[in-house]
Amino acid sequence: MIKNFKWLLLVSLSFVACNNDDNTTVVEEPVSSGTASFTKYVALGDSFAAGYSDGALFKKGQEGSYVNIVSQQFATAGGGDFKTPFTSDNFGGLLLGGNVIAGVRLYFNGTGPVPVSGTPTTEVSTKITGPFNNLGVPGAKSYHLVAPGYGNVAGVPTGKANPYFARFATSSGTTVLADALVQTPTFFSLWIGGNDVLGYATSGGIGVNQTGNLNPATYGGNDITDPNVFASVYSSLVTNLTANGAKGVVANLPYVSTLPYFTTVPYNPLTAKVLGGGDVAVGQATITALNAQLYGPLKQALTAFGAGERINLLSTTAANPMLIKDESLTNLSAQLTAAFTPSLGLATATFYGNVFGQARQATATDLVLLPTQSAIGAAPTALDSGIGMAPPSPLNKFGITYPLQDKHVLIPTEIADVKVATDAYNVTIKAIADAKGLAFVDTKVIMTQLSSGGIVSNSFTLTSTYVTGGAFSLDGVHPGPRGYALIANAFTAAINAKYSSTLKPVDLSHYPILYPAIIP
């Protein structure tokens, strides 16, 4: 278990004159719960509350979740036991009926993130005994917390239930909220809503923006939750949690554009050196050929149709943007087919039209997803080309001669959809927090600071830089151990400010940036 680190806070200096000598007395401020009671603390939320990190849920990560750290601080101010539904190992991943349904965690091998060696041993169908105070459920959206059957093992294979909650739900028909209320909490934390937009964002916007659809039963896994649905669910959650006088802390949601999953891969990585496989001269020759055979003809044809800004010639000296498909553009497939038919023939011209009808070069306003890094320059397959076939050479290099597809990039219209929903959710969260007199954590500000210069704490500067920034894990979405400790300190600071408690922050130096390959 992570130890309970106590900081001494210098609250007063008493100076007593005696024989012309000054004696300094250091007084420690006692830890107090203030107007709150931490006797029975329950935490509701998603993967952040659970301690998910490096693409998996594992014991050491769970021990270092922000809610576990906060519970340890509560223990110094009268807090009771805090029980977590620990997984069976530090590999991560899940089994269902002996079959792997979630993979192991990642670690950094000096070159890049790779899976650890090992096989998951956490079997979903093996129920563990609760009740559990940490009710963080990876993958949960707001409305999942009030959905009966979300912890039914029988529903896991069809996606109707969550495998993480199925392990520790008190019954097959219970809800996350019900399992919290039955414990009669005196204090709660609630940080939920990230997944209501995150699945849409991490899938490159292949889901549906369900704004206007008030029936979440019809939503897909990658859809954006209607803000009114979120508001109704969130209000119900907080109303029920505070009904018996419990106090609590809630947090708003950051913009996905502050997460390294969306900011690590540049939109313009195509230099002469990259295109030449390390040889600049080869790359320059490649660029010249691409301009003559592909980019030039495309530019000329699109210009004739008033869309010449979609494609520009590649530079031999600067970093060039990648080709992407932008489904928000007018589809010029028919026009390109007609333009290329005289020189290429109908069949080939039709192929070019289908491929490049909504193609353009990426700009700084696009967010290239972290997994797309491995797709750049790779050959499209029949499954991911978007046209039902593997394109022939030379149109067989993603981002270079073939447009990256919807799943690879979040384009401005999709970014706007996510932002509008996030803003609406945050208005709801803050309004309800104020109405109910709850402590409030502005994680949107925290994540923005991490992505724009960093946050200094305990002589460390934490940023959102992938791998080396210290705040995020290798999956690019969830915090690493030090990042979770930073969040825990933000929660305790908000609690202290609201309830006049004197909880102590933890020392970030005791938390590593990343987890090693082997965790003892």
Secondary structure as GFF3:
##gff-version 3
##sequence-region A 1 520
A	DSSP	beta_strand	10	18	.	.	.	ID=ss1
A	DSSP	beta_strand	21	28	.	.	.	ID=ss2
A	DSSP	beta_strand	41	45	.	.	.	ID=ss3
A	DSSP	alpha_helix	47	50	.	.	.	ID=ss4
A	DSSP	alpha_helix	59	63	.	.	.	ID=ss5
A	DSSP	alpha_helix	66	75	.	.	.	ID=ss6
A	DSSP	beta_strand	94	96	.	.	.	ID=ss7
A	DSSP	beta_strand	99	102	.	.	.	ID=ss8
A	DSSP	beta_strand	106	108	.	.	.	ID=ss9
A	DSSP	beta_strand	113	115	.	.	.	ID=ss10
A	DSSP	beta_strand	134	136	.	.	.	ID=ss11
A	DSSP	three_ten_helix	142	146	.	.	.	ID=ss12
A	DSSP	three_ten_helix	153	155	.	.	.	ID=ss13
A	DSSP	alpha_helix	163	168	.	.	.	ID=ss14
A	DSSP	alpha_helix	176	181	.	.	.	ID=ss15
A	DSSP	beta_strand	187	191	.	.	.	ID=ss16
A	DSSP	alpha_helix	195	202	.	.	.	ID=ss17
A	DSSP	three_ten_helix	216	218	.	.	.	ID=ss18
A	DSSP	alpha_helix	227	242	.	.	.	ID=ss19
A	DSSP	beta_strand	247	251	.	.	.	ID=ss20
A	DSSP	three_ten_helix	256	258	.	.	.	ID=ss21
A	DSSP	alpha_helix	260	263	.	.	.	ID=ss22
A	DSSP	alpha_helix	272	275	.	.	.	ID=ss23
A	DSSP	alpha_helix	280	290	.	.	.	ID=ss24
A	DSSP	pi_helix	291	295	.	.	.	ID=ss25
A	DSSP	alpha_helix	296	304	.	.	.	ID=ss26
A	DSSP	three_ten_helix	308	310	.	.	.	ID=ss27
A	DSSP	beta_strand	323	325	.	.	.	ID=ss28
A	DSSP	alpha_helix	333	344	.	.	.	ID=ss29
A	DSSP	alpha_helix	346	356	.	.	.	ID=ss30
A	DSSP	beta_strand	359	361	.	.	.	ID=ss31
A	DSSP	beta_strand	367	368	.	.	.	ID=ss32
A	DSSP	three_ten_helix	370	374	.	.	.	ID=ss33
A	DSSP	three_ten_helix	406	408	.	.	.	ID=ss34
A	DSSP	beta_strand	409	410	.	.	.	ID=ss35
A	DSSP	alpha_helix	412	436	.	.	.	ID=ss36
A	DSSP	beta_strand	439	441	.	.	.	ID=ss37
A	DSSP	alpha_helix	443	451	.	.	.	ID=ss38
A	DSSP	beta_strand	455	457	.	.	.	ID=ss39
A	DSSP	beta_strand	460	462	.	.	.	ID=ss40
A	DSSP	alpha_helix	481	499	.	.	.	ID=ss41
A	DSSP	three_ten_helix	508	510	.	.	.	ID=ss42
###
